[in-house]
Amino acid sequence: MNLLEEIKDAGVIGAGGAGFPTHLKLNCNVEYFIINGLECEPLLQSDKYIMRNKSDEIIQAVEEIGRAIEAEHIIIGLKEEYHEEIEALKASIKKFNSKVKLHLSRVFYPAGDEQILVYEVTGRTIQPGGIPLNVGAVVSNVGTVFNIFEALEEKKVTYKFVTVIGEILMPSIVKVPIGTKVKDVLDKCGGTLIKDYSLIMGGPMMGRKISKDQIEDRVITKTDGAIIVISENHYLIEREKVTIEHMKNQAKSACIQCRFCTDMCPRNLIGHPLNPHKIMRSIALNDLNNEAIKQAIICCECGICEMYACPMGLSPKRINIYLKGKLRESGQKWENKTNSFTANIMREYRKVPTNRLIARLHLDKYKKQKLQEGGEVKPTEVKIPLRQGIGAGAIPVVEVGDTVEIGQVIARVEEGKMGSNVHATIRGVISEISDSIAIKAI
């Protein structure tokens, strides 16, 4: 098999984003191959762990990928404060006489946003609605690259390194078989410190907030990199309870058109015609036919507008998400009226410092938690979703009662369809097949 076939066979998808199938993403030739090690969201440390402990594997895989896609420049982006990770990668680059370069970034949010990273490295703005390929680049997360190394070693995607932080007895980075119940992961880390808690699956800005009573059937998937445990009445959870109608009413009564949401919008700062303050004005005036409304389509949902910029505590991001849904329902798509996009000259001065953002999110107490490493969850049962990223679900190739080994394919994506293969993550017996495949350990 060639590289792309090995990646597809192993079930590799984007480990740090929406889960786009990697064999499709890397089916290209580019000028820039950029590896994202910036771990965009505050508090997350799984990518740091991978770079620190798997630097040899990353550099070897990156070299292999770079040759396959004929990249002229191979660049790993990471934060300048990642001292141990930088030294580990430099040592591996020297060891393998690699041409890989490191791009060290200031610590700001969202430095790990794909379009922001491409601009930082290349100086090129990807057009709204576009992808890095439009400017001669392709981006992969370091976790994805590590999974590609494993694929080259004939190992399948069967586990994740997960950051568990917050109101937890033993904050940790643990190795978790895909399909493991979130509750089993919390138990491995000593359990929660509080009785009434909620979870953030992913980062505090863009991760999904779930209540304690929703976790029973929630499992770790190929795209899950973190679990943050916070109080059920935490500021971030309370904001999630605000209804869209209430958000509209807040916009009508309290939006002062200060422009801070627009002035600090990362996409606006690289030249995109996204003006959240104009969208909020249209909502306040109930002018849903205003041309500004369509700008919601190109919002990346990073959350800076409402969690950092707005002095009135309004919700431009969630207004945008609501409008996106309405615009999609009516079949409207974004159309660029120009091919020229220029970054704002004030961009460097409007980057949001991550530490200050953490304070705004009321998460300071978790910033200095020391994470234990080396732990591994060994569940008695896993429930592996047939669809874990963008595309169609995989089709089961096993039956209830079958005995399976770790790494054995249990579901395949149909030929010609976008999706990823699914593999057994523990040794056991198939106990149930629905939209997931359950395996009981033996």
matplotlib code that plots the C-alpha trace (Angstrom):
import matplotlib.pyplot as plt

x = [0.0, 1.1, 1.0, -2.6, -3.9, -2.1, -3.6, -7.1, -6.7, -5.7, -8.8, -6.8, -8.9, -8.1, -7.3, -7.5, -10.6, -13.8, -12.3, -11.8, -10.5, -6.7, -6.2, -8.4, -6.8, -3.2, -4.1, -2.4, 0.9, 1.7, 4.3, 3.8, 3.1, 2.3, 2.0, -0.2, 1.2, -0.3, -3.1, -5.5, -7.7, -6.7, -5.8, -5.3, -2.0, -2.4, -0.5, 2.3, 2.6, 2.8, 5.5, 7.5, 7.3, 6.9, 9.1, 11.1, 7.8, 6.5, 9.7, 9.8, 6.2, 6.4, 9.4, 7.5, 4.4, 6.4, 8.0, 4.6, 3.0, 6.2, 6.2, 8.9, 8.5, 7.7, 7.0, 5.8, 4.0, 4.1, 4.1, 7.4, 6.7, 6.8, 10.5, 10.6, 8.7, 10.9, 14.1, 12.6, 11.7, 15.1, 16.9, 14.8, 15.3, 19.1, 18.9, 17.2, 18.9, 15.5, 14.7, 11.7, 11.6, 9.9, 7.6, 7.4, 4.3, 3.3, 0.9, -2.4, -5.9, -6.7, -3.1, -4.0, -7.0, -6.0, -6.5, -4.7, -1.7, -1.5, -1.4, 1.3, 3.5, 3.0, 1.7, -1.1, -4.8, -7.1, -10.2, -13.4, -14.9, -11.7, -9.1, -5.3, -4.9, -6.1, -2.9, -0.6, -0.7, -2.0, -2.3, -2.3, -2.5, 0.5, -1.9, -2.9, 0.8, 1.5, -1.4, 0.1, 3.4, 1.5, -0.2, 3.2, 4.0, 0.8, -1.0, -4.5, -6.2, -7.4, -6.7, -6.3, -4.2, -6.7, -6.2, -8.3, -8.3, -10.4, -12.3, -10.7, -8.7, -5.7, -5.4, -3.8, -3.0, -4.2, -4.2, -7.8, -9.1, -11.6, -15.1, -14.3, -17.1, -16.2, -17.2, -14.4, -11.9, -13.0, -12.7, -9.2, -8.3, -9.6, -13.1, -14.5, -13.8, -17.4, -20.7, -22.6, -20.4, -20.6, -18.0, -16.5, -15.6, -12.7, -11.6, -13.5, -14.1, -15.4, -15.8, -19.2, -20.7, -22.5, -24.3, -23.6, -26.7, -25.6, -22.3, -23.6, -23.5, -20.8, -17.6, -14.2, -13.9, -11.0, -11.5, -11.7, -8.6, -9.8, -12.3, -12.6, -14.6, -16.2, -19.1, -22.6, -23.2, -19.9, -20.0, -19.4, -22.3, -24.7, -24.0, -25.0, -28.5, -29.4, -32.0, -31.6, -34.7, -33.1, -29.9, -31.8, -33.5, -30.1, -28.8, -31.8, -31.5, -27.7, -25.6, -23.8, -22.1, -18.7, -17.1, -14.9, -16.3, -15.2, -12.0, -10.8, -12.3, -9.4, -10.9, -11.6, -8.0, -6.6, -8.8, -12.2, -15.3, -16.7, -18.2, -20.0, -21.1, -23.0, -24.7, -25.7, -27.1, -29.2, -30.5, -31.3, -33.3, -34.8, -33.4, -32.8, -32.6, -29.5, -26.5, -24.4, -26.4, -24.8, -21.4, -22.4, -21.6, -17.9, -17.7, -15.3, -17.0, -13.9, -15.9, -13.6, -16.4, -18.6, -16.1, -13.5, -14.3, -17.9, -18.1, -21.8, -21.6, -23.6, -23.5, -22.4, -20.9, -24.1, -26.2, -23.9, -24.4, -28.1, -28.0, -25.7, -28.4, -31.1, -29.0, -28.2, -31.8, -32.6, -29.8, -27.7, -23.9, -21.1, -19.8, -16.6, -16.9, -13.1, -10.0, -7.9, -7.8, -5.4, -4.7, -5.4, -2.3, -3.4, -3.5, -0.4, -1.7, -5.1, -4.1, -5.8, -3.3, -4.3, -3.6, -5.8, -8.5, -8.3, -8.9, -11.9, -13.3, -12.9, -10.6, -7.4, -7.5, -6.8, -4.0, -1.2, -2.5, 0.3, -0.8, 0.1, 1.3, 1.6, -1.8, -3.9, -7.6, -8.4, -12.2, -14.3, -16.4, -16.2, -18.8, -17.2, -19.3, -19.5, -19.2, -16.6, -15.8, -16.9, -18.5, -20.6, -20.6, -18.7, -20.5, -20.0, -18.0, -18.5, -21.4, -22.6, -20.7, -17.5, -14.2, -12.0, -8.4, -7.1, -6.6, -8.9, -11.2, -14.8, -16.4, -15.4, -16.3, -18.0, -15.8, -16.2, -17.7, -16.1, -15.5, -13.1, -12.6, -13.3, -11.2, -11.5, -9.8, -9.8, -9.7, -13.2, -16.5, -19.0, -22.0, -24.1, -24.3, -26.3, -24.9, -22.0, -20.3, -20.0, -17.2, -17.0, -13.4, -12.2]
y = [0.0, 3.6, 6.2, 7.4, 3.8, 3.0, 6.1, 5.2, 1.6, 2.7, 5.0, 8.2, 11.4, 14.9, 14.5, 18.1, 19.4, 18.2, 14.8, 15.2, 11.9, 12.4, 10.2, 12.7, 15.8, 14.7, 13.7, 16.8, 18.5, 21.7, 24.3, 24.3, 21.3, 22.8, 20.7, 22.3, 21.9, 25.1, 23.4, 26.3, 26.0, 27.2, 24.5, 21.6, 19.8, 16.5, 17.9, 19.1, 15.6, 14.1, 16.5, 16.0, 12.2, 11.3, 13.7, 11.1, 9.6, 13.0, 14.0, 10.6, 10.8, 14.4, 13.6, 10.7, 12.9, 15.8, 13.6, 12.2, 15.6, 17.2, 20.0, 22.6, 23.8, 21.6, 23.6, 22.7, 25.5, 25.6, 28.2, 29.9, 29.0, 25.2, 24.9, 21.2, 20.4, 22.7, 21.0, 17.5, 18.4, 20.1, 17.0, 14.8, 17.1, 16.8, 13.1, 12.4, 15.2, 16.6, 19.7, 20.4, 24.0, 25.2, 28.3, 29.7, 31.7, 34.2, 32.8, 34.0, 32.7, 31.3, 30.7, 27.1, 28.0, 26.6, 29.8, 31.9, 29.5, 29.5, 33.3, 33.3, 30.9, 32.1, 35.6, 34.5, 35.0, 32.1, 33.5, 33.3, 29.8, 28.5, 26.0, 26.1, 24.4, 27.6, 29.2, 26.3, 24.8, 21.8, 21.6, 18.5, 18.3, 16.7, 14.0, 13.2, 13.0, 10.6, 8.4, 8.5, 7.2, 4.4, 3.6, 3.3, 0.8, -1.1, 0.1, 1.4, 4.3, 2.7, 5.2, 8.9, 10.9, 12.9, 15.9, 15.6, 18.8, 20.9, 19.6, 16.2, 14.4, 13.6, 15.9, 13.8, 13.0, 9.5, 7.0, 6.1, 3.4, 4.9, 4.1, 4.2, 5.8, 9.3, 8.1, 5.4, 8.1, 10.3, 7.3, 6.5, 10.1, 9.6, 10.9, 14.4, 16.7, 18.0, 16.2, 18.7, 19.1, 19.6, 18.7, 20.5, 18.0, 19.8, 23.3, 26.0, 28.2, 25.8, 22.5, 21.0, 21.5, 18.6, 18.1, 15.3, 13.4, 13.4, 11.6, 8.0, 7.3, 9.7, 8.0, 9.1, 9.4, 10.0, 13.7, 14.1, 15.5, 16.8, 16.7, 19.7, 19.2, 22.4, 23.2, 22.9, 26.6, 27.8, 31.0, 29.0, 26.6, 29.4, 31.2, 28.1, 28.2, 31.5, 31.0, 32.4, 34.7, 36.1, 36.7, 38.6, 40.7, 41.4, 42.6, 45.0, 46.4, 46.4, 46.4, 49.8, 49.3, 49.7, 47.6, 45.6, 42.3, 43.2, 44.9, 41.7, 39.1, 36.9, 36.4, 40.1, 40.8, 38.6, 40.4, 38.6, 40.8, 39.6, 42.4, 41.0, 44.4, 44.9, 41.5, 42.5, 45.8, 43.9, 41.6, 44.5, 46.2, 42.9, 43.6, 40.0, 41.0, 43.1, 42.1, 41.9, 38.9, 36.7, 37.4, 34.9, 32.1, 32.8, 33.0, 30.4, 30.3, 30.9, 32.9, 35.9, 38.3, 37.2, 35.7, 38.4, 41.4, 42.4, 44.8, 44.1, 40.3, 39.7, 36.7, 37.5, 34.0, 32.2, 34.7, 33.8, 30.1, 30.6, 32.7, 30.1, 27.5, 29.7, 30.7, 27.0, 26.1, 28.6, 27.3, 30.4, 30.2, 32.6, 34.2, 36.3, 39.5, 39.9, 37.7, 40.2, 40.1, 42.2, 41.7, 44.6, 46.7, 46.6, 42.8, 42.3, 44.6, 42.9, 39.3, 37.9, 36.7, 33.2, 33.8, 36.8, 34.8, 32.1, 34.7, 36.0, 32.5, 32.1, 29.1, 30.6, 27.9, 25.2, 26.9, 25.6, 22.1, 19.6, 16.8, 13.2, 11.3, 7.6, 6.4, 4.2, 3.5, -0.2, -0.4, -3.6, -2.4, 0.1, 1.4, 2.6, 5.0, 4.1, 7.8, 9.8, 12.7, 14.3, 12.0, 8.8, 6.2, 3.0, -0.3, -3.1, -6.2, -8.2, -9.8, -10.0, -12.8, -12.4, -12.3, -9.4, -8.3, -4.8, -3.1, -5.5, -3.7, -3.9, -1.5, -0.1, 3.0, 2.3, 2.7, 6.1, 7.7, 10.1, 8.6, 6.4, 2.8, 1.7, -0.8, -2.7, -0.8, -3.7, -7.5, -8.8, -10.0, -8.0, -7.5, -5.0, -3.4, -0.2, 3.2, 2.0, -1.3, -2.5, -4.8, -6.5, -7.2, -10.8]
z = [0.0, -0.6, 2.2, 1.5, 1.5, 4.8, 6.3, 5.1, 6.2, 9.7, 10.1, 10.6, 10.7, 11.9, 15.6, 16.5, 14.7, 13.1, 12.0, 8.3, 6.7, 6.5, 3.4, 1.5, 3.0, 2.1, -1.5, -2.8, -3.7, -1.8, -1.1, 2.6, 4.9, 8.3, 11.5, 14.1, 17.6, 19.1, 20.9, 20.3, 23.4, 26.9, 29.5, 27.0, 27.0, 25.0, 22.0, 24.3, 25.7, 22.2, 21.1, 24.2, 24.3, 20.6, 18.9, 17.0, 15.6, 14.6, 12.7, 10.9, 9.9, 8.8, 6.6, 5.0, 4.4, 3.1, 0.5, -0.6, -1.0, -2.4, 0.1, -0.3, 3.3, 6.3, 9.4, 12.9, 14.6, 18.4, 21.2, 22.2, 25.8, 25.0, 26.1, 26.7, 23.5, 21.4, 22.7, 22.1, 18.5, 17.8, 19.1, 16.8, 13.8, 14.3, 14.9, 11.6, 9.7, 8.9, 7.0, 9.3, 10.7, 13.8, 13.8, 17.4, 18.1, 20.7, 23.3, 22.0, 21.2, 18.7, 17.5, 16.5, 14.3, 10.9, 9.0, 11.6, 11.6, 7.8, 7.9, 10.6, 8.7, 5.1, 5.4, 3.1, 3.9, 2.9, 1.3, 3.4, 3.0, 1.6, 2.7, 3.1, -0.2, -1.8, -0.8, -1.4, 2.1, 4.0, 7.8, 10.1, 13.9, 15.7, 17.0, 13.5, 12.4, 15.3, 14.2, 10.7, 12.1, 13.8, 10.5, 8.8, 11.5, 10.7, 13.8, 13.7, 15.4, 18.6, 21.4, 22.3, 24.8, 26.8, 29.1, 32.2, 34.2, 36.6, 39.5, 39.4, 42.1, 39.9, 36.9, 34.2, 30.6, 30.1, 27.3, 26.5, 24.2, 21.8, 22.8, 26.5, 28.7, 29.9, 33.4, 33.3, 32.4, 35.4, 37.7, 36.4, 37.5, 41.0, 40.4, 40.6, 43.6, 43.6, 43.5, 41.2, 38.1, 34.4, 31.7, 28.8, 26.1, 24.4, 25.2, 27.1, 24.1, 21.5, 23.3, 24.0, 27.5, 28.9, 32.3, 34.7, 33.8, 30.1, 30.5, 30.9, 27.2, 26.2, 25.0, 23.9, 20.1, 17.7, 18.0, 21.8, 23.3, 26.7, 29.5, 31.8, 35.0, 36.4, 38.7, 37.3, 38.1, 36.6, 34.5, 31.3, 32.0, 33.0, 29.7, 27.8, 29.3, 27.7, 25.0, 21.5, 22.1, 25.2, 23.3, 20.6, 23.3, 24.9, 21.6, 21.2, 24.6, 25.4, 22.2, 22.2, 18.8, 20.3, 17.5, 20.0, 18.7, 15.2, 16.1, 17.9, 15.6, 14.4, 11.0, 10.5, 11.4, 8.6, 6.1, 6.1, 5.7, 9.0, 11.2, 14.2, 15.4, 12.1, 12.5, 16.1, 14.9, 12.3, 15.0, 17.3, 14.5, 13.4, 9.9, 8.8, 5.1, 5.8, 3.8, 7.0, 8.2, 5.5, 7.1, 9.9, 7.4, 7.6, 11.4, 12.8, 16.2, 18.2, 20.7, 21.3, 20.4, 23.3, 25.8, 25.7, 23.5, 24.4, 27.4, 27.7, 28.0, 24.8, 22.6, 19.0, 18.4, 19.3, 17.3, 14.4, 14.9, 15.0, 11.8, 10.0, 10.6, 9.2, 6.1, 5.4, 5.7, 3.0, 0.8, 1.0, 0.6, 1.0, -2.2, -2.2, -4.1, -4.3, -4.4, -2.5, 1.3, 3.4, 7.1, 9.4, 10.3, 14.0, 14.0, 16.1, 18.8, 19.0, 19.6, 22.8, 25.4, 26.4, 30.1, 30.2, 28.4, 31.0, 33.7, 31.8, 31.7, 35.5, 35.0, 36.7, 39.5, 36.9, 35.0, 37.2, 37.9, 37.5, 35.3, 36.0, 33.0, 32.0, 33.1, 30.9, 31.1, 30.8, 30.4, 30.8, 27.8, 25.0, 22.7, 19.4, 17.2, 13.6, 12.7, 14.5, 12.1, 8.9, 6.4, 6.4, 9.1, 8.6, 7.8, 10.3, 9.1, 12.4, 14.1, 17.7, 19.4, 17.3, 19.2, 18.1, 18.8, 19.3, 15.9, 14.0, 11.5, 12.7, 10.3, 6.9, 5.1, 1.8, -1.3, -2.8, 0.3, 2.7, 6.2, 8.2, 9.1, 12.6, 14.6, 17.8, 20.7, 23.2, 23.0, 23.6, 22.3, 20.2, 22.4, 20.4, 17.0, 16.4, 15.5, 17.6, 18.2, 21.8, 22.8, 26.2, 27.3, 27.9]

ax = plt.figure().add_subplot(projection="3d")
ax.plot(x, y, z, "-o")
ax.set_aspect("equal")
plt.show()
